[in-house]
Amino acid sequence: MTEAGWRGAKDGSLIALAERGFDVFVTIDRKFEHQIDLSAIAMGFVIIGVTSNTLAAYVPDFDRLREAVETVRKGEVIHLDARGS
């Protein structure tokens, strides 16, 4: 987000920015899907239960995360419980 200049963007603004250039949105925010109507957004969503938003936290679950990202459809939400955390 920092590299894209999106740091500090609120959820609604962040989704609008991401929707312009991405097909899938990955987040660790478990409340995310209850805060926004995701069915109207032209992206898929993957919510992963890692303990922190660092690369090291994702590594044990990378294969499952990649599969979810490759299969999620627009407006769909896939939940992944982290194995490695």
Sequence and secondary structure as in RCSB ss.txt:
>XXXX:A:sequence
MTEAGWRGAKDGSLIALAERGFDVFVTIDRKFEHQIDLSAIAMGFVIIGVTSNTLAAYVPDFDRLREAVETVRKG
EVIHLDARGS
>XXXX:A:secstr
 TTTT TT  HHHHHHHHHTT SEEEE  TTHHHHS GGGSSSEEEEE  SSSSHHHHGGGHHHHHHHHHH  TT
 EEEE  S  
